[in-house]
Amino acid sequence: MKKFLIVLLTASLCLVAEARRVSGKVACGNDALAGVIVTDGEHFTTTGSNGTFKLDVADDARFVYIVSPSGYQPDFSTGAPQFYQPLTKAKKYEFQLNKVQAGNDFTILAVSDPQMKHERHLAKFCKAPLKDLIEQSQSHNAKHNTVGISLGDIAWNELNMFEPYKQEIVKTGIPFYNVIGNHDHIQNMSGKAALASYEDAFGPCDWAFWLGEDLVVGLNNLRFRGEVKDPTTSGKYKEGYPDWTMDFMRGLLKYIPEGTHIFIAQHSPTYRWFSDQWIVNGKEMLKMLDGYKVDFLSGHTHISNNHIYSENIREHNPASICGSWWETIWCNDGTPRGYKIFDMVDGKLSWYWHNVDYSDDFQVEFLGKGQSHFFPECCIANVWDYDDNWKVEWTQDGVAMGTPERVKDVSPTYIDEINKKFGTREIPKYKRPRKNIHYFAATPSKEASVVTMTVTAPDGRCWSHEFNLKHEE
């Protein structure tokens, strides 16, 4: 009798497992694609030589999706790349991919915080920013594969803006991937329930695809609590990777060879210098990535900062494409609105800040004596894309003075712009000028006549400015 019950129980468990098993195929036309990673966000498998797969899916999984292989990409005509399919009662899921240009060279356009609350914001986005994105997409895509990534806060709590955004971003002619921002959640919900509207529009929050020899990963790094009654107001959350995102990354990395270069796109930066805090599970994520070469791409702050965590791991936290929440064309840390462009050419990765309203040669704002609010006696270089591989130097009357002091300052250009915008009205706290650490102050002696400041980027680009102190006085 006991043996019969054990057999019966085993058979029942097998039936339950079989009921959640799905199968399918990944192909490009009639060509089967082997070795493609398939997942439900928790479980992983790969396609066989005939392009087919079988996958056990979790009870709470919403999607079955793939890690698109190099040389192929999903259809993106809806404005969101279709690398996923919603899980239904169906047992089979077939994925059709399109072939793209051969080769390992590519470009990534990394856009931070479009943050659209209503149609008026969308209209502003569709003017200079979108026109510029279209131009850059076409220019780079003519040379090699080009993709875009929006680093979260597509909407501003009003999640009905997802569809209009998709209708516009598809005009770039390239696939634009997305990560979820805090304002892209359902604000009065928590946990996975808060992701539903975003996932309906863009698919899974944790995803990946191959680009040349590099892996591009998108992760949710917000632990959402909601705790508000009105979903149009901002819910509560903590910056950090949810446990299910950590599980996704662990599962994915089992299929990724050590030494691979990985881009990780996410909303919040891993380390917040202004509060000297790592996000929840941030250090654990870095440990998990030991053995890989990693460039984090993050948004959220609306200001520009870069950090080098180790020899092989760095983070780019580009400022917002919307300036100061669509009020100005400068961000409140003194970065002109724009986005970051990454080029992989002949195995070498390079990047630069691309301005929407200025030429790309404008990478430093030089400020003479009297222009800085906090350091009026100094000559200032505002270097918004600075990291520790840049060099900032100065001379006084032809004598080398070394590296100027790195200070926290604000841009008078932004101050003038935001003051003109608001006039006598009170400026909201989050739009007021914000100190940042990408400023360098050279303090000349009282007898000095000429100060020269020189800024050199890691790729050799160089900017120099001469301040005639006697003339300025």
C-alpha positions as CSV (number, residue, x, y, z in Angstrom):
1,M,0.0,0.0,0.0
2,K,2.8,2.4,0.9
3,K,4.6,1.6,-2.4
4,F,1.4,2.3,-4.3
5,L,1.0,5.7,-2.5
6,I,4.6,6.6,-3.3
7,V,4.1,5.7,-6.9
8,L,0.9,7.7,-7.1
9,L,2.4,10.7,-5.4
10,T,5.4,10.6,-7.7
11,A,3.1,10.4,-10.7
12,S,1.1,13.4,-9.4
13,L,4.2,15.5,-9.0
14,C,5.4,14.7,-12.5
15,L,2.0,15.7,-13.9
16,V,2.2,19.1,-12.0
17,A,5.8,19.6,-13.3
18,E,4.7,18.7,-16.9
19,A,1.8,21.1,-16.7
20,R,4.3,24.0,-16.3
21,R,6.7,22.8,-18.9
22,V,6.7,24.7,-22.1
23,S,8.6,24.2,-25.4
24,G,9.3,26.1,-28.5
25,K,11.8,27.1,-31.2
26,V,14.0,30.1,-32.0
27,A,14.7,30.7,-35.7
28,C,15.5,33.3,-38.3
29,G,13.2,32.5,-41.2
30,N,13.8,28.8,-41.9
31,D,17.1,28.8,-40.1
32,A,17.1,27.3,-36.7
33,L,19.2,29.1,-34.1
34,A,21.2,26.8,-31.7
35,G,22.6,27.8,-28.3
36,V,20.1,30.6,-27.6
37,I,19.5,31.2,-23.9
38,V,15.8,30.9,-23.0
39,T,14.4,31.8,-19.6
40,D,11.3,32.7,-17.6
41,G,13.4,35.0,-15.4
42,E,14.1,32.2,-12.9
43,H,14.8,29.0,-14.9
44,F,17.2,28.8,-17.9
45,T,17.9,26.6,-20.8
46,T,19.4,26.8,-24.3
47,T,18.1,25.8,-27.7
48,G,19.4,22.6,-29.3
49,S,20.9,22.1,-32.7
50,N,17.4,22.3,-34.3
51,G,16.6,25.5,-32.4
52,T,14.1,23.9,-30.1
53,F,13.9,24.2,-26.3
54,K,12.0,22.9,-23.3
55,L,11.7,25.0,-20.1
56,D,10.0,24.5,-16.8
57,V,8.4,27.8,-15.8
58,A,7.7,29.2,-12.4
59,D,4.1,29.4,-11.2
60,D,4.3,33.2,-11.0
61,A,6.3,33.7,-14.2
62,R,4.7,36.2,-16.7
63,F,6.9,35.6,-19.7
64,V,9.1,33.2,-21.6
65,Y,11.9,35.1,-23.3
66,I,15.2,34.8,-25.0
67,V,18.7,36.3,-24.9
68,S,19.0,37.3,-28.6
69,P,22.3,36.0,-30.1
70,S,24.8,38.2,-31.8
71,G,23.9,39.0,-35.4
72,Y,20.2,38.9,-34.7
73,Q,17.6,41.1,-33.2
74,P,13.8,40.8,-32.4
75,D,11.2,42.8,-34.2
76,F,10.8,46.3,-32.6
77,S,8.1,47.8,-34.8
78,T,5.9,48.3,-31.7
79,G,8.5,50.5,-30.1
80,A,9.5,47.8,-27.7
81,P,11.8,44.9,-28.8
82,Q,9.8,41.7,-28.8
83,F,12.3,39.3,-27.2
84,Y,9.5,38.0,-25.0
85,Q,6.1,36.4,-25.1
86,P,3.5,36.5,-22.3
87,L,3.0,33.1,-20.8
88,T,-0.5,31.8,-21.4
89,K,-2.1,28.3,-21.3
90,A,-0.2,27.6,-24.5
91,K,2.5,24.9,-24.4
92,K,4.6,26.1,-27.4
93,Y,6.3,29.5,-28.0
94,E,8.2,30.3,-31.2
95,F,10.5,33.2,-31.6
96,Q,11.4,34.7,-35.0
97,L,14.5,36.9,-35.1
98,N,15.8,39.2,-37.9
99,K,19.4,39.1,-39.2
100,V,21.4,42.3,-38.7
101,Q,24.8,43.5,-39.9
102,A,27.7,41.0,-39.5
103,G,30.6,42.0,-37.3
104,N,31.4,42.8,-33.7
105,D,31.4,46.6,-34.0
106,F,28.4,48.5,-32.5
107,T,27.1,51.6,-30.9
108,I,24.9,52.1,-27.8
109,L,22.9,55.3,-27.2
110,A,22.3,55.5,-23.4
111,V,19.4,57.9,-22.6
112,S,18.6,58.8,-19.0
113,D,15.2,59.9,-17.6
114,P,12.9,61.1,-20.4
115,Q,10.4,61.5,-17.5
116,M,7.2,62.5,-19.3
117,K,4.1,63.3,-17.2
118,H,1.8,64.4,-20.0
119,E,1.5,65.2,-23.7
120,R,3.2,68.6,-23.2
121,H,6.4,66.8,-22.0
122,L,6.0,64.3,-24.9
123,A,5.8,67.3,-27.3
124,K,9.1,68.7,-25.9
125,F,10.7,65.3,-26.2
126,C,9.7,65.1,-29.8
127,K,11.4,68.4,-30.7
128,A,15.2,68.6,-30.4
129,P,15.8,65.5,-28.3
130,L,14.0,63.0,-30.5
131,K,15.2,64.6,-33.7
132,D,18.7,64.4,-32.4
133,L,18.2,60.7,-31.5
134,I,16.9,59.9,-34.9
135,E,19.9,61.7,-36.6
136,Q,22.4,59.9,-34.4
137,S,20.7,56.5,-34.8
138,Q,20.7,56.8,-38.5
139,S,24.3,58.0,-38.6
140,H,25.7,55.2,-36.4
141,N,23.5,52.5,-37.8
142,A,24.8,53.2,-41.3
143,K,28.2,52.1,-40.0
144,H,27.4,49.1,-37.8
145,N,24.7,47.7,-35.4
146,T,23.2,50.4,-33.2
147,V,20.8,50.1,-30.3
148,G,19.3,52.5,-27.8
149,I,18.7,52.0,-24.1
150,S,16.4,54.1,-22.0
151,L,17.7,54.0,-18.4
152,G,14.3,54.3,-16.7
153,D,11.7,57.0,-15.7
154,I,10.2,57.0,-19.2
155,A,7.0,58.2,-17.5
156,W,6.5,60.4,-14.4
157,N,3.9,58.3,-12.5
158,E,1.4,58.7,-15.4
159,L,1.9,55.3,-17.0
160,N,-0.5,56.0,-19.9
161,M,2.6,57.8,-21.4
162,F,4.2,54.4,-22.2
163,E,2.3,53.9,-25.5
164,P,2.8,57.4,-26.9
165,Y,6.5,57.1,-26.1
166,K,6.8,53.8,-27.9
167,Q,5.1,55.3,-31.0
168,E,7.7,58.1,-31.1
169,I,10.9,56.2,-30.1
170,V,10.4,53.7,-32.9
171,K,11.0,56.5,-35.3
172,T,14.7,56.2,-34.5
173,G,14.8,53.1,-36.7
174,I,16.8,51.2,-34.1
175,P,15.6,48.9,-31.3
176,F,15.3,50.9,-28.0
177,Y,15.5,48.7,-24.9
178,N,14.2,49.9,-21.6
179,V,14.8,49.5,-17.8
180,I,12.2,50.3,-15.2
181,G,12.5,53.5,-13.2
182,N,10.9,54.4,-9.9
183,H,8.3,56.6,-11.7
184,D,7.5,53.7,-14.1
185,H,6.1,51.6,-11.3
186,I,2.4,51.5,-10.2
187,Q,3.0,53.9,-7.4
188,N,0.4,52.6,-4.9
189,M,1.5,49.0,-5.2
190,S,4.5,47.0,-4.0
191,G,6.8,44.1,-5.1
192,K,6.1,42.4,-8.4
193,A,2.6,43.8,-8.6
194,A,4.0,47.3,-9.0
195,L,5.8,46.2,-12.3
196,A,2.6,45.2,-14.1
197,S,2.0,48.3,-16.3
198,Y,5.6,48.5,-17.3
199,E,5.8,44.8,-18.2
200,D,2.6,45.1,-20.2
201,A,4.3,47.8,-22.3
202,F,7.9,46.6,-22.4
203,G,8.1,43.0,-21.2
204,P,10.3,41.6,-18.5
205,C,12.3,44.0,-16.2
206,D,15.4,41.7,-16.2
207,W,16.6,40.8,-19.7
208,A,19.8,40.4,-21.8
209,F,21.0,40.3,-25.4
210,W,24.3,39.8,-27.2
211,L,25.8,42.6,-29.2
212,G,28.9,41.6,-31.1
213,E,31.0,39.8,-28.5
214,D,29.5,41.8,-25.6
215,L,26.5,41.0,-23.4
216,V,24.0,43.8,-22.7
217,V,21.9,43.2,-19.5
218,G,18.9,45.2,-18.2
219,L,18.1,44.9,-14.5
220,N,15.5,46.2,-12.1
221,N,17.3,47.7,-9.1
222,L,14.4,49.2,-7.2
223,R,12.7,47.5,-4.2
224,F,9.2,49.1,-4.4
225,R,6.9,49.5,-1.4
226,G,4.2,51.8,-2.8
227,E,2.5,53.0,0.4
228,V,0.5,55.8,-1.2
229,K,-3.2,56.1,-2.0
230,D,-2.9,58.2,-5.1
231,P,-1.0,56.4,-7.9
232,T,-0.2,59.7,-9.6
233,T,1.9,60.7,-6.6
234,S,5.3,59.1,-6.0
235,G,5.4,55.8,-4.1
236,K,8.1,54.7,-1.6
237,Y,11.0,52.5,-2.6
238,K,14.6,51.7,-1.7
239,E,17.3,51.6,-4.3
240,G,18.6,48.0,-4.6
241,Y,18.3,44.7,-6.5
242,P,15.2,42.6,-5.5
243,D,16.0,39.0,-4.7
244,W,14.5,37.8,-7.9
245,T,16.8,40.1,-9.9
246,M,19.8,38.6,-8.1
247,D,18.5,35.1,-8.9
248,F,18.1,36.1,-12.5
249,M,21.7,37.4,-12.7
250,R,23.1,34.3,-11.0
251,G,21.2,32.0,-13.4
252,L,22.3,34.0,-16.5
253,L,26.0,34.2,-15.6
254,K,26.1,30.4,-15.6
255,Y,25.9,30.6,-19.4
256,I,28.3,33.5,-19.8
257,P,32.1,32.8,-20.1
258,E,34.4,34.6,-17.7
259,G,36.2,37.6,-19.2
260,T,33.1,38.6,-21.2
261,H,32.5,42.3,-21.4
262,I,29.0,43.1,-20.0
263,F,27.0,46.3,-20.1
264,I,24.5,46.4,-17.2
265,A,21.7,48.9,-17.7
266,Q,19.7,49.9,-14.6
267,H,17.9,52.9,-13.2
268,S,19.7,53.7,-9.9
269,P,23.5,54.0,-9.7
270,T,25.1,51.2,-7.7
271,Y,26.9,53.7,-5.5
272,R,25.5,57.1,-4.5
273,W,28.4,59.4,-3.7
274,F,26.2,62.2,-2.3
275,S,25.0,59.9,0.5
276,D,28.1,57.6,0.6
277,Q,25.8,54.5,0.3
278,W,25.7,51.4,-1.8
279,I,22.3,50.3,-2.9
280,V,20.8,47.1,-1.4
281,N,22.7,44.1,-2.8
282,G,25.1,46.5,-4.6
283,K,28.3,45.1,-3.2
284,E,26.9,41.5,-3.7
285,M,26.3,42.3,-7.4
286,L,29.9,43.5,-7.8
287,K,31.2,40.3,-6.2
288,M,29.0,38.2,-8.5
289,L,30.6,40.0,-11.5
290,D,34.2,39.3,-10.4
291,G,35.9,37.8,-13.4
292,Y,34.0,39.9,-16.0
293,K,34.6,43.3,-17.5
294,V,31.6,45.5,-16.7
295,D,30.3,48.9,-17.6
296,F,27.2,49.9,-15.5
297,L,24.9,52.4,-17.2
298,S,22.5,54.1,-14.8
299,G,20.1,57.1,-14.6
300,H,17.8,58.3,-11.8
301,T,19.9,61.2,-10.5
302,H,19.5,63.6,-13.4
303,I,23.1,64.5,-12.9
304,S,26.3,63.3,-14.4
305,N,28.9,61.2,-12.5
306,N,31.3,58.3,-13.3
307,H,32.9,55.9,-10.9
308,I,35.7,53.3,-11.3
309,Y,35.1,50.5,-8.8
310,S,38.0,48.3,-9.8
311,E,40.3,47.6,-12.8
312,N,37.4,45.9,-14.7
313,I,34.3,47.5,-13.3
314,R,33.1,51.1,-13.8
315,E,29.8,53.0,-13.7
316,H,28.5,55.7,-16.0
317,N,25.6,57.7,-14.5
318,P,24.7,60.2,-17.3
319,A,22.6,63.2,-16.7
320,S,19.0,63.5,-18.1
321,I,18.0,64.1,-21.7
322,C,15.1,66.3,-20.3
323,G,17.4,68.9,-18.7
324,S,15.8,70.0,-15.5
325,W,12.5,68.2,-15.9
326,W,11.7,69.9,-19.2
327,E,12.2,73.4,-17.7
328,T,15.8,74.0,-19.1
329,I,18.3,72.7,-21.6
330,W,20.9,72.3,-18.8
331,C,20.6,69.8,-15.9
332,N,20.8,71.2,-12.4
333,D,24.4,69.9,-11.8
334,G,25.7,71.9,-14.8
335,T,25.6,69.3,-17.5
336,P,24.0,70.3,-20.8
337,R,21.1,67.9,-21.7
338,G,22.1,65.0,-23.9
339,Y,23.0,61.3,-23.6
340,K,26.0,59.1,-23.6
341,I,27.2,57.3,-26.7
342,F,29.3,54.1,-26.5
343,D,31.3,52.8,-29.6
344,M,32.9,49.4,-29.8
345,V,35.2,49.5,-32.8
346,D,37.9,46.8,-33.6
347,G,37.5,45.5,-30.0
348,K,38.1,48.9,-28.4
349,L,35.4,50.6,-26.3
350,S,35.1,54.3,-26.2
351,W,32.4,56.8,-25.1
352,Y,31.5,60.4,-24.9
353,W,28.8,62.8,-23.8
354,H,26.7,63.8,-26.7
355,N,25.0,67.2,-26.4
356,V,21.5,67.8,-27.9
357,D,21.9,71.6,-28.1
358,Y,25.7,72.0,-28.6
359,S,28.4,70.5,-30.6
360,D,30.2,67.4,-29.2
361,D,33.3,69.4,-28.9
362,F,31.7,71.2,-25.9
363,Q,32.8,69.0,-23.0
364,V,34.1,71.5,-20.5
365,E,32.6,74.7,-19.1
366,F,35.4,77.1,-18.2
367,L,34.5,79.8,-15.6
368,G,36.6,82.8,-14.8
369,K,37.2,84.6,-11.5
370,G,33.9,85.9,-10.1
371,Q,31.7,83.5,-12.0
372,S,31.5,80.8,-9.4
373,H,29.1,81.3,-6.5
374,F,31.1,79.2,-4.0
375,F,34.7,79.9,-5.3
376,P,34.7,83.5,-6.7
377,E,38.5,83.8,-6.4
378,C,39.1,80.7,-8.5
379,C,39.2,79.7,-12.2
380,I,36.9,76.8,-12.6
381,A,36.7,73.8,-15.1
382,N,33.3,72.1,-15.1
383,V,34.1,68.6,-16.5
384,W,30.7,66.8,-16.5
385,D,32.0,63.5,-18.0
386,Y,35.0,63.3,-15.7
387,D,36.3,60.1,-14.2
388,D,39.7,59.2,-12.6
389,N,41.3,58.6,-16.0
390,W,40.8,62.2,-17.1
391,K,43.5,64.8,-16.4
392,V,42.9,68.3,-15.3
393,E,45.9,70.6,-15.0
394,W,46.7,74.3,-14.7
395,T,49.5,76.8,-15.1
396,Q,50.1,80.2,-13.6
397,D,52.1,82.7,-15.6
398,G,53.5,79.7,-17.5
399,V,54.5,77.7,-14.4
400,A,52.9,74.3,-14.1
401,M,50.8,74.1,-10.9
402,G,49.7,70.5,-11.2
403,T,46.1,69.3,-10.6
404,P,43.6,71.9,-9.4
405,E,41.5,71.1,-6.4
406,R,38.4,69.0,-7.0
407,V,35.4,70.8,-5.5
408,K,31.6,70.8,-5.2
409,D,30.2,73.6,-7.2
410,V,27.2,74.7,-9.4
411,S,27.0,76.1,-12.9
412,P,26.2,79.8,-13.3
413,T,24.8,78.9,-16.7
414,Y,22.2,76.7,-15.1
415,I,21.5,79.3,-12.4
416,D,20.8,82.0,-15.0
417,E,18.6,79.6,-17.0
418,I,16.4,78.4,-14.2
419,N,16.0,81.9,-12.7
420,K,14.8,83.2,-16.0
421,K,12.4,80.3,-16.3
422,F,10.8,80.9,-12.9
423,G,11.2,84.6,-12.5
424,T,9.7,85.6,-9.2
425,R,8.1,82.2,-8.6
426,E,9.6,79.8,-6.1
427,I,11.8,77.2,-7.7
428,P,10.9,73.6,-6.6
429,K,13.6,72.1,-4.4
430,Y,14.5,69.3,-6.9
431,K,15.0,71.9,-9.7
432,R,17.3,74.2,-7.8
433,P,21.0,74.2,-8.6
434,R,22.7,71.1,-7.3
435,K,26.3,70.9,-6.2
436,N,28.4,68.2,-8.0
437,I,32.0,66.9,-7.8
438,H,32.9,67.3,-11.4
439,Y,34.3,70.9,-10.8
440,F,38.0,71.8,-10.5
441,A,39.2,75.0,-8.9
442,A,42.5,76.7,-9.6
443,T,43.4,79.4,-7.0
444,P,45.8,81.9,-8.5
445,S,48.0,84.2,-6.4
446,K,47.1,87.9,-6.2
447,E,50.1,88.7,-8.4
448,A,49.2,86.3,-11.2
449,S,48.4,87.6,-14.6
450,V,47.5,84.5,-16.7
451,V,46.0,81.2,-15.7
452,T,45.7,78.3,-18.2
453,M,43.5,75.3,-17.5
454,T,43.8,72.1,-19.6
455,V,41.5,69.1,-19.6
456,T,42.4,65.9,-21.3
457,A,40.0,63.0,-21.8
458,P,41.3,59.3,-21.7
459,D,40.9,59.1,-25.5
460,G,43.3,62.1,-26.0
461,R,40.7,64.8,-26.7
462,C,42.0,68.0,-25.1
463,W,40.5,71.4,-24.1
464,S,42.4,74.4,-22.9
465,H,41.4,77.9,-21.8
466,E,43.5,80.9,-20.9
467,F,42.2,83.3,-18.3
468,N,43.7,86.8,-18.5
469,L,43.3,87.8,-14.9
470,K,44.4,91.4,-15.2
471,H,42.0,91.9,-18.1
472,E,39.1,90.3,-16.2
473,E,39.7,92.6,-13.3
